[in-house]
Amino acid sequence: MTDLPELERELSGMAARIAALRETSAPGPALDELEAAEELLRSALAELGRSHRRGDGGNQREHKLLRQIFRAIPVPVIIMDTGGVVRRINDETARLLGSPAGYLLGRPFPLLVDASSRAAFRSHLTAVLHGEESATFETRLAHQGRTHTVRLVLGRLRMPGDPREMVAAVALPAGVRLPEASGPDEPVPDDSATMTAARRHDLLARLTRLLLDEESLREPVALIRAARLLGAETADWVIADVVRDGSLHRAAVVPPASEPVTRLQRAVEALDPAGAPVVGQVLETGSGTAHEMLADDGLLGPGVLDEMRAGSLLAVPIGTGREILGVLTLVRLRDRVPFGLADLAMLEEAGAQLGLAMRAQRDFQRRSEAAETLQTGVLPRTLPDIPGFETAAVYHPGSGPRAIGGEFYDVFPVRDGWGFVIGGAAGRGEEAASVTAMVRGGLRVVSVREDDPGEALRKVNDALVAQNTGLFVMAAVGFVRDRRVRLASAGHHPAALLLPDGGVRFAEGGGVPLGFEEGAVPATEELTLAPGETLLLYSDGLVGSRGPDGESYGEGRLTEVLARCAGQPPGIVVKAIEEDHREFSGDRVLDEMTVLTLRRSR
């Protein structure tokens, strides 16, 4: 090649296009590669100029230098003849396609192009051969099990001294957009890469909020909600498989939103996920996989992907890093842009978030079940008959994460009479339930030998302090002998006394909670109940609860309810309090609630 002025003009045109590309939002790495190619060509041009001035080397030296430059250009370049047969490829192309340079020579280039784009490729090739300066379109290249979404740029190549026409194809990353001519008043195109990144960030943020929502604390609910969100935003089919008790189970199948529940959806739900090769691969490797071009129709089971009309597939682990809890599989149809590496990275993060949420849900469920088991042993199945008294009690566990707490009540025999207790630990879950079980059992044991409830509370307090649980318990204990009731309080709300005429007065209450400090002395007092008078003890879950507007229930509202229950038996009083509290809270009983009543009948 000896036409140096022509080469200089071509290089100047390339430099102008790179400068225009720099003004756009094209990705930095692609621009760096083009600038490196420009610098390499300029060095070659300078060397050729020196060779001409020295007159040493001739055409053979020039051709050798150009071949070296072609091989070293850091952008995939393919030279083909007018029939689309590959004649030359550079080292970057061989690296991209995973084959030695010589392997592809003489092979038709359209065989590397996605079948759905081959007609478009031939159309663009014909247009370039018939005079168009260049043609650009997006497609997928596939070879040796690798698939790459690229922006293919075709241009006619004139080789001095060679009568044959050639076509050069440059494979740029799909994100690169070559600049087009525009007027000074035309708007600047949006930064599509930035917008895509923002949408992915927003999707992950929405997924996080969904998983943190209280209603998603149950694993099936969280899986289904997450699958629906991902299906609406980034896929057509979403399948969630989870590991439970050492076996793989299909937990959720979300079809395209435009389709109702179909035979195909039911068939996918019924499939054994252990028979899906892609699910097994993710479980075995612990990493995600993306199939931009589906060459294997059996990744989800025989014929499933073909019946879905799938174009691309992505599968990621649901896990915490140390533990894989399942696999999330997403499918896009053939008419959509295929999944890429950016989608894989985003969905791997979504799988990690879902894994952390599932682990927290399972831990919460395990602790709740343990606490519920403990609490079942704390609450009496039935209340014993106390001579001369009627009794009634109610306990509501609440809802949501506050459902299992530390409240309890009990009625038990003591020396020459009966004892009763109501209380609650300052905490939730397994630990709180175990502490209240210890307090209840301790009071039953100690009260056999004690005549005073205050002394029984003091001994249980010292034992609780010695255990160093870090929790304290508010409790009220009463010993009933004949018509007298001896009350002792350890930081509990004061008991309410309902008189036959509807009057309501409160005991003193108070004292230091159990477990707070060794040697603490409970507050004590003695009441004498007349026939028809009702003693009522209640937990903080009742008077401390708040309605939808933030207002506290309080002793004032309790007094009004009790006044309306004058002369009624304990069961009616308890039911009236339940109904009023439900009306107050708007059916949102978030905290547990305990009420215990005793009415002197004679």
ChimeraX attribute file (.defattr): number of C-alpha atoms within 10 A of each C-alpha:
attribute: neighborCount
match mode: 1-to-1
recipient: residues
	/A:1	15
	/A:2	15
	/A:3	8
	/A:4	14
	/A:5	9
	/A:6	10
	/A:7	15
	/A:8	15
	/A:9	11
	/A:10	12
	/A:11	16
	/A:12	14
	/A:13	12
	/A:14	16
	/A:15	16
	/A:16	12
	/A:17	15
	/A:18	18
	/A:19	14
	/A:20	14
	/A:21	19
	/A:22	17
	/A:23	9
	/A:24	16
	/A:25	19
	/A:26	19
	/A:27	16
	/A:28	10
	/A:29	11
	/A:30	17
	/A:31	17
	/A:32	14
	/A:33	15
	/A:34	20
	/A:35	18
	/A:36	15
	/A:37	19
	/A:38	18
	/A:39	13
	/A:40	16
	/A:41	19
	/A:42	16
	/A:43	13
	/A:44	17
	/A:45	19
	/A:46	13
	/A:47	14
	/A:48	22
	/A:49	14
	/A:50	12
	/A:51	16
	/A:52	16
	/A:53	9
	/A:54	10
	/A:55	9
	/A:56	10
	/A:57	12
	/A:58	14
	/A:59	14
	/A:60	9
	/A:61	13
	/A:62	18
	/A:63	14
	/A:64	11
	/A:65	15
	/A:66	16
	/A:67	12
	/A:68	12
	/A:69	17
	/A:70	22
	/A:71	19
	/A:72	15
	/A:73	20
	/A:74	20
	/A:75	22
	/A:76	23
	/A:77	24
	/A:78	23
	/A:79	23
	/A:80	24
	/A:81	19
	/A:82	16
	/A:83	14
	/A:84	20
	/A:85	20
	/A:86	21
	/A:87	18
	/A:88	20
	/A:89	22
	/A:90	22
	/A:91	18
	/A:92	20
	/A:93	22
	/A:94	19
	/A:95	12
	/A:96	17
	/A:97	20
	/A:98	14
	/A:99	14
	/A:100	14
	/A:101	17
	/A:102	11
	/A:103	9
	/A:104	18
	/A:105	17
	/A:106	14
	/A:107	14
	/A:108	16
	/A:109	22
	/A:110	18
	/A:111	14
	/A:112	17
	/A:113	19
	/A:114	18
	/A:115	15
	/A:116	12
	/A:117	16
	/A:118	16
	/A:119	13
	/A:120	14
	/A:121	24
	/A:122	14
	/A:123	12
	/A:124	20
	/A:125	22
	/A:126	16
	/A:127	17
	/A:128	19
	/A:129	18
	/A:130	10
	/A:131	10
	/A:132	14
	/A:133	11
	/A:134	17
	/A:135	18
	/A:136	17
	/A:137	14
	/A:138	18
	/A:139	22
	/A:140	21
	/A:141	25
	/A:142	21
	/A:143	14
	/A:144	9
	/A:145	11
	/A:146	13
	/A:147	21
	/A:148	22
	/A:149	22
	/A:150	18
	/A:151	22
	/A:152	21
	/A:153	18
	/A:154	26
	/A:155	22
	/A:156	24
	/A:157	17
	/A:158	13
	/A:159	11
	/A:160	10
	/A:161	8
	/A:162	8
	/A:163	8
	/A:164	11
	/A:165	13
	/A:166	21
	/A:167	24
	/A:168	20
	/A:169	23
	/A:170	19
	/A:171	25
	/A:172	22
	/A:173	19
	/A:174	17
	/A:175	16
	/A:176	19
	/A:177	16
	/A:178	17
	/A:179	16
	/A:180	9
	/A:181	6
	/A:182	9
	/A:183	7
	/A:184	7
	/A:185	6
	/A:186	7
	/A:187	8
	/A:188	10
	/A:189	8
	/A:190	10
	/A:191	11
	/A:192	13
	/A:193	14
	/A:194	11
	/A:195	11
	/A:196	12
	/A:197	13
	/A:198	11
	/A:199	13
	/A:200	18
	/A:201	13
	/A:202	12
	/A:203	17
	/A:204	17
	/A:205	12
	/A:206	14
	/A:207	20
	/A:208	16
	/A:209	11
	/A:210	16
	/A:211	24
	/A:212	13
	/A:213	10
	/A:214	11
	/A:215	13
	/A:216	20
	/A:217	20
	/A:218	18
	/A:219	19
	/A:220	13
	/A:221	14
	/A:222	22
	/A:223	25
	/A:224	18
	/A:225	17
	/A:226	24
	/A:227	24
	/A:228	21
	/A:229	18
	/A:230	20
	/A:231	22
	/A:232	16
	/A:233	11
	/A:234	17
	/A:235	25
	/A:236	20
	/A:237	24
	/A:238	26
	/A:239	24
	/A:240	25
	/A:241	23
	/A:242	24
	/A:243	16
	/A:244	10
	/A:245	7
	/A:246	8
	/A:247	9
	/A:248	18
	/A:249	18
	/A:250	19
	/A:251	17
	/A:252	22
	/A:253	21
	/A:254	24
	/A:255	24
	/A:256	19
	/A:257	12
	/A:258	7
	/A:259	8
	/A:260	9
	/A:261	12
	/A:262	9
	/A:263	9
	/A:264	13
	/A:265	17
	/A:266	11
	/A:267	10
	/A:268	19
	/A:269	18
	/A:270	11
	/A:271	15
	/A:272	14
	/A:273	24
	/A:274	17
	/A:275	14
	/A:276	16
	/A:277	14
	/A:278	24
	/A:279	25
	/A:280	17
	/A:281	18
	/A:282	21
	/A:283	20
	/A:284	11
	/A:285	10
	/A:286	19
	/A:287	16
	/A:288	23
	/A:289	21
	/A:290	22
	/A:291	22
	/A:292	23
	/A:293	22
	/A:294	19
	/A:295	12
	/A:296	12
	/A:297	14
	/A:298	16
	/A:299	19
	/A:300	22
	/A:301	17
	/A:302	13
	/A:303	12
	/A:304	18
	/A:305	21
	/A:306	14
	/A:307	10
	/A:308	18
	/A:309	13
	/A:310	21
	/A:311	21
	/A:312	23
	/A:313	26
	/A:314	25
	/A:315	26
	/A:316	29
	/A:317	34
	/A:318	34
	/A:319	25
	/A:320	17
	/A:321	13
	/A:322	7
	/A:323	13
	/A:324	20
	/A:325	24
	/A:326	26
	/A:327	29
	/A:328	25
	/A:329	26
	/A:330	23
	/A:331	26
	/A:332	25
	/A:333	19
	/A:334	15
	/A:335	10
	/A:336	12
	/A:337	13
	/A:338	23
	/A:339	22
	/A:340	17
	/A:341	14
	/A:342	12
	/A:343	15
	/A:344	19
	/A:345	15
	/A:346	17
	/A:347	25
	/A:348	22
	/A:349	17
	/A:350	24
	/A:351	25
	/A:352	20
	/A:353	18
	/A:354	26
	/A:355	24
	/A:356	19
	/A:357	24
	/A:358	26
	/A:359	16
	/A:360	15
	/A:361	18
	/A:362	15
	/A:363	12
	/A:364	17
	/A:365	16
	/A:366	13
	/A:367	16
	/A:368	21
	/A:369	15
	/A:370	18
	/A:371	22
	/A:372	19
	/A:373	14
	/A:374	21
	/A:375	24
	/A:376	14
	/A:377	12
	/A:378	22
	/A:379	17
	/A:380	15
	/A:381	9
	/A:382	10
	/A:383	14
	/A:384	14
	/A:385	12
	/A:386	17
	/A:387	14
	/A:388	13
	/A:389	19
	/A:390	19
	/A:391	20
	/A:392	19
	/A:393	22
	/A:394	16
	/A:395	16
	/A:396	18
	/A:397	20
	/A:398	17
	/A:399	13
	/A:400	14
	/A:401	17
	/A:402	16
	/A:403	18
	/A:404	26
	/A:405	27
	/A:406	27
	/A:407	31
	/A:408	26
	/A:409	26
	/A:410	23
	/A:411	23
	/A:412	19
	/A:413	16
	/A:414	21
	/A:415	15
	/A:416	12
	/A:417	14
	/A:418	20
	/A:419	25
	/A:420	22
	/A:421	23
	/A:422	23
	/A:423	28
	/A:424	28
	/A:425	24
	/A:426	17
	/A:427	19
	/A:428	18
	/A:429	22
	/A:430	22
	/A:431	19
	/A:432	25
	/A:433	29
	/A:434	19
	/A:435	23
	/A:436	28
	/A:437	20
	/A:438	15
	/A:439	25
	/A:440	21
	/A:441	14
	/A:442	18
	/A:443	23
	/A:444	19
	/A:445	14
	/A:446	17
	/A:447	22
	/A:448	15
	/A:449	11
	/A:450	14
	/A:451	16
	/A:452	17
	/A:453	25
	/A:454	23
	/A:455	17
	/A:456	22
	/A:457	27
	/A:458	20
	/A:459	19
	/A:460	21
	/A:461	29
	/A:462	17
	/A:463	17
	/A:464	24
	/A:465	18
	/A:466	12
	/A:467	12
	/A:468	11
	/A:469	12
	/A:470	11
	/A:471	19
	/A:472	25
	/A:473	25
	/A:474	25
	/A:475	31
	/A:476	32
	/A:477	28
	/A:478	24
	/A:479	27
	/A:480	22
	/A:481	16
	/A:482	15
	/A:483	14
	/A:484	14
	/A:485	19
	/A:486	19
	/A:487	27
	/A:488	31
	/A:489	32
	/A:490	29
	/A:491	20
	/A:492	27
	/A:493	23
	/A:494	21
	/A:495	21
	/A:496	22
	/A:497	24
	/A:498	23
	/A:499	21
	/A:500	17
	/A:501	12
	/A:502	16
	/A:503	15
	/A:504	19
	/A:505	13
	/A:506	15
	/A:507	17
	/A:508	17
	/A:509	21
	/A:510	19
	/A:511	20
	/A:512	20
	/A:513	24
	/A:514	29
	/A:515	26
	/A:516	19
	/A:517	15
	/A:518	15
	/A:519	12
	/A:520	18
	/A:521	20
	/A:522	27
	/A:523	18
	/A:524	22
	/A:525	14
	/A:526	13
	/A:527	15
	/A:528	13
	/A:529	20
	/A:530	15
	/A:531	15
	/A:532	18
	/A:533	25
	/A:534	28
	/A:535	23
	/A:536	23
	/A:537	22
	/A:538	24
	/A:539	26
	/A:540	19
	/A:541	21
	/A:542	23
	/A:543	18
	/A:544	14
	/A:545	20
	/A:546	20
	/A:547	17
	/A:548	11
	/A:549	8
	/A:550	9
	/A:551	12
	/A:552	17
	/A:553	19
	/A:554	14
	/A:555	16
	/A:556	10
	/A:557	16
	/A:558	18
	/A:559	19
	/A:560	13
	/A:561	17
	/A:562	23
	/A:563	18
	/A:564	13
	/A:565	21
	/A:566	19
	/A:567	18
	/A:568	15
	/A:569	20
	/A:570	23
	/A:571	16
	/A:572	13
	/A:573	23
	/A:574	20
	/A:575	14
	/A:576	16
	/A:577	19
	/A:578	19
	/A:579	12
	/A:580	15
	/A:581	24
	/A:582	14
	/A:583	12
	/A:584	20
	/A:585	19
	/A:586	11
	/A:587	12
	/A:588	15
	/A:589	23
	/A:590	18
	/A:591	21
	/A:592	22
	/A:593	25
	/A:594	23
	/A:595	23
	/A:596	24
	/A:597	24
	/A:598	23
	/A:599	24
	/A:600	21
	/A:601	15
	/A:602	13
